[in-house]
Amino acid sequence: MMPSRRLLAVVAVAAVATGCASEGEIVVSQGVGITAVRTACPAVGIPDYTGDVTTFRSAGPQTAGNMDVTATITNLRSTCNESGERIYSEASFDVLARRTDTRGARRVELPYFSTILRGGTAVQAKRIGTVVIDFADGQERAQGRGMAGAFVDRSAATLSQDIRERITRRRKPGDPDAALDPLADPQVRAALARANFELLIGFQLNEQQLAYNATR
């Protein structure tokens, strides 16, 4: 299985998504046959194949016997402040790590990225951070913690009044477009895509690590 297009957009510059807890910007429930809630906050998630990392002792075969450290991003949580013209979203997460050689105390630093993606493909910004994992002598498992934040302009994440009216306008039986889904309109779909932002977080992987995750 090959990495998804969204992942390639992220990697070129170097999910289950959880939305922000806030009231919806727009509610579509009457006259168009759909129900949807939209918020200006970016969704937060982990792109395919970037939530795990495996390092090896040597450049030899990528086998269990050659493994050094494995780690997983988990407990991804987010908060969002959309009270101003600059919407701020912040995410925190845990990293659970395991090493195969437990001799001696050891510190492991694992790089991770956070990126803002617009419309599913356009990278707006990207930052690199580091999660520090400290193993005590004889300890096999340890845990670290990371955080990331990003700003999004409210104007960019807000649908225009014209698009909002196309989506929410009540349609009566007999109207020429009564049976048409407004979200099938190419202009509406394009506007929704432009106003859609995501805060994506994952390990900063090299090509070999990404390929290993995609094929294991």
Buried (B, 14 or more C-beta within 10 A) or exposed (E): EEBBEBBBBBBEEEBEBBBBEBEEBBEBEEBBEEEEEBBBBBBBBBBBBBBBBBBBEEEEEBEEEBBEBBBEBEEBEBBBBBEEEEBBBBBBBBBBBBBBEBEEEBEBEBBBBBBBBBBEEEBBBBEEBEBEBEBEEEBEEBBBEBEBBBBBEBEEBBBEEEBBEBBBEEBEEEEEEEEEEBBEBEEBEEBBEBBBBBBBBBBBBEEEBBBBBBEE
